[in-house]
Every structure is written in C-alpha cells, then in structure tokens.
Amino acid sequence: MKSRLIVSAIGVPILIIVLLFAPAQLFSIILAAMCVVAMHEVLSVTGFVKNRRILVTSMVYAGIIPFWACYGKSYPVLLVLTFAYVVILALFMMASKGEIQFTQVATAFCAAFFIPMFLSALLALMDAREGRFLLFFPFIIAFSSDTGAFFTGKYMGRRKLAPLLSPNKTVEGSIGGIVASVIAMLIYGIIMMLPFGLYVRIGSIIICAVIGAVAGQFGDLVFSCIKRQAGIKDYGNLMPGHGGILDRFDSVIFVTPLVAAIMYFYYPFL
C-alpha cells in the first residue's frame, strides 16, 4: 500500500502536467511508448505469443498507431499500415512450418489493433474544442470509479460481481464506483465552470460519468479475464503497487473511445 501511494503521489502530478501542457507531438510519443509496453505485457508476459518476431512486429505496429492518429488521420494510411502488418504476420506463420499457430497471429493482431486505437482516442479529444479540459474526462472517470469501487467493496461489499474473473469485485463496489465517478465528474464540472468560466451541462456530465464508469469496469474485467487465463497476478511491475501499464490503465483503455465518441456525436458539455 505504501509503494502504491508513493507512486500515485508522484504519478498523478506528472499526469496532470502532461494533460495540461504536453503538445500533441510529445503526447503521441508518450502514448506510443505506453502502447509498446502494453503490447509486451499482453503478449509476452501472459505467454500467449512466444514468438519474438511476432512480438516485435506487433509492438512496432502498436507504436505507430498513435503517430497516425496525431499526424495522419487518413483511413487509407491506416489501411496500408494494417495490411502490411497482417501480411508480415501471415508470412511468419507460413514460414514457420507449423510452429506459429493462427491463434497466436490472431491474438497479436487483436491486441495490437484495439489497445492503441482505443488509447489514441485521447488525441481526438485533444483536437476537440477545449480539448485540454476533455482530456481529463477518461482519467477522472476511470480512476474515481476504480477508487470508489475499491473502498465501497471493501467496507460494504457482499455480493460477488464476477468471482471467476476477479474474486474481490462486488456488486456494491461496482455501484460505489459509478457513484464516485459521478461525484468526481460533477466536481470537475464545477471547476470548469467557476474558475475557468466554461458552460457545462450537469445532466450531460452525469450521463458521461455513468456510461464511462460502466465501460471502465467492463475493461477492468476484460483484462482480469486475460490475466486469469494466463495465470498471472499482474502484467508487470513497472509501477510498484500498481503493476504494469495494463494493470493501471485497463479502465482508461475502454473509457477513452466511448468518451471520444460521445464528444463526436453529441457535444453538449461546453
């Protein structure tokens, strides 16, 4: 617990500074690094893909996606990149004389596509009007939901939510996480209105918080299921007390594209 608090005390201010001041180019580099590490965790640490060539190729592809989201944003460019990646994976499989199975190739492609694509939605939020304020949405929703679920489940949890995937998660904790997310977003909305003079629709903030919290908890369960199948406790020890990138940002990965989609189709917040 002590190491967890120390990492949080150091990491949260750094995260705030990055979200507020990092230019898009630097932000894309940070996202690319996160995606590369995440790919190593989900493919190598779990042991699902043991072939080094597939691992390295997938890490490279995942690291390119944030740069595409920052500079290109062109569907043909993404199509060509993905086509080249798939062809390379297929060549590895065909040349392996049966050593590389299709399940490894499919696992690598799935992870290398959805993780960086979901995280790169942060760059879409940055491009939006008042994007610096919107960048905080996924993190506030995900982290407050995680914290609320933890403490509510610890002191009030009775009914197990998904005992086979995550034995410590409870229904009461899940509800507490949603409530905590709503409260945190309301506080953030007030901060946006009062010191910064931005107009915020409270009802929309609540809707975004509820939907985002549910998505974040779903993402947490998804990556817990992967860990359970792999027989590991954490994806890594990059952040003492928190684990690896996927242990800390699993909820953010699923919250971010949903928030970006809400911003794209319905922009009632500011």
N, C-alpha and C positions, 0 to 999 in steps of 0.2 A: 504493500500500500504506500509506503514511504517513497519508493522509487517512482511509483505511478504519479504521485502528487508532484514530485520534483520535475519529472518530465512534462507534466501538464503546466506547471508554473513557468517553465522555460518555453515550451512549445506554443502555448496559446498567444502570448505577446508576439512571437515571431509570425504566427499565422495571421494575426490582425494586421501587422505591418505589411506583410506580403499582399493581403487582400486589398489594403488601402492604397499602397504606393507602387507595387511592382508593375512595371509596364507589361504590355501583352507579350512581348518577346521573352522577357525573363519568366513570366508566368507560364508560358508554354514550355520553357526549358524545365521548370520545376515539375510540371505535370508529366512531361516526358520521362523524367527520372523516376517519378512515382510509378508510372506505368511499367517501366522496365523492371523495377524491383518487384512490383505486384505480379508480373508475369513469371519471374523466377520463383516467387513464393507459391503460386497456384499450380505451376507445372513441375518444378524441381523439388521444392520442399515437400510437397504432397507425394511425390514419386509417381504421379500419373503419366508423365512423359520423361523418360530416362535418356532419350537420345539427345546428345549435346547439339547436333546440328539443327534439329527442330527447335530446341530451346532457344538457341542464339538467334535463329531466324525470326522466331516469334517475338522475342524481346526487341529486336530491331524494328519489326513491323509495328508493334505496340508503341514504341518510342517515336515513330514517325507521325502517328495519328494526331497528337496534339499540335505538331507543326503544321499539318494540313489544316486543322481547324483554325489555326491562327493566321496563316498566310494564304492558303489556297481556297478552301471552302468551295471547291469546284467538284461536282459529282464525278465528271469524267476522270479527274486526277485520282480521286479515291477509288474509282472502279479499276483503273490501271494498276494502282498500288496493290489492291486486294487480289486482282487477277495474278499479278506476279508472285505474290505471297503464296497463293493456292497452288500455282504451277510448281514452285520450288518445293513445297510440301509434298506434292504428288510425285515429283522426281525422286525425292528422298525415299518415299515409300516404295516406288517401283524398283529402285536400285538396291534396296536393302535385302532382296531375296527372302522376303517374308519376315525379316526381323522387326521392321516397323509395321505395326498394325494400323488399320484405318481408325480405330478408336483413339489412338494417340494423335493422329493427324486431326481428327475432328475435335478432340478436346483442346488441342493447341489453337486451332482456328477460332473456336467458340470463345475461349478466354482472351485471345489476342485481339478479338474484334470488340466484344461488348465492354470490357473493362476500360480501355482507352476512349472508346466512343462515348460512354456514359460520363466519364470524368471530363472529357473535352467539352461537354455542355457548359462547363464553367466559363469557357471562352465566349460562348454565345451569350451568357448572362452579362459578361463584361462589355459586350458590344451594345447591349441594350441601353436605353435612356436611363440615366442614374445607375449605370451598371455596377459601380463600386459598392453601392448600397445593396444591390440584389445579390452580389457575390456572397454576402454573409448568410443569405437565406438557407441554403442547403446545410451549412455547418451548424447554424443555430438550431435548426430543426433536428438534425441527426444527433448532435451532441446532447442537447437538452432532453431529447427522447431517451437516449441511452442512460443518462444520469437519472432521470425520473423513473424509468423502468427498474433500474438497479435498486434504488432506495425504497421504492414502493414495494417491489417484490421481496426485498429483504425483511421489511417490517410488517407487511400486510399480505404477502403472497400466500395463497392457499391452494389454488387450482393450477396444475401444470399446464403450460401453453403447448409445448411440443417436447415432451420428455425424451423422446428418442433422438431428437436433434440437439436440444440444449436443455438439459435437466433443470437448470436453475431458473429458467424463464417461466413466469406465471402469467395468468390472465390478468390478475390485479396489477402486476408490474407493467404489462402492456398498456392497460388503461392509464396507469400513472404516467407512463412515458408520453402518451398522447396529450394528457392534461398539461404536463410540464412543457411540452413543445408549444402548446397554445399560449401558455403564460409567457414563455420566453419570447415568442414572436410578438405578443402584444406589447411587452416591454420595449422590444426593439422598434416596433412601430411608433410608440410614443417618443422614443429617442429621435427617430427620423422626423417626426412632426415638430417637436418643440425646439431642440437646439438648431436643427437644420432647415426647418420651415417647409418640409415636404408634405404634400397631402397624401394621406394613407386611408384607405377604406378598411375599417376594422373587420367588417364581415369577411372580406376577401382574405385578409391576413389569417383569420381563424380557419377558413376553408383550406388555405395553402398549408397551414401548420398540421391540420388533421390528416390530410391526404399524404403530406410528406412524411409524417411520423409513421403512418401505416407502411408506406413504401420502405422507409428506413428499417423498420423492424422486420419486414419481409426480406430485405437484403441481408440483414444480420443472420436470419435463419438459413438463407441460401448458402452463405459462406460457412456457417456452422455445420450444415449438412455435408459440405465438401470436406471439412476437417474431420468430421465423424467417419466418413468413408475412407479417408486417408489414414485414420488412426493417429492423428497428431493433436496436440493441445493448442498450439499457436502456430501461425505461419512463419514466425521468426522472432528475433529478439532485438530488432533494430531500435525499438523504443522500449527500454526496460519498464516493466509493469504494464505495458500496453500490448506488447507483441510486435508483429510486423505491420507493414503498410495495410494489408488487408484486414488485420485484426482491429485497427483503429479507424479505417476509412471505409469499411464494408457498407455501413449505412449510408454514408455520403455518396457512394457509387450509385446507389439506387434512388436516392432523393434528388440528386442533381438533374438528371434528364427530365424528371417529372416537373420540377420547378421551372426548368427552361421551357418545357412545352406549355405550361400554364402562361408563362410570360409571352410566348409566341402567339398563342391562340386567343388569349384573353388577358389584357394588360390593365387591370383595374387598380393596381396598388398605388401608383404615383401619379 
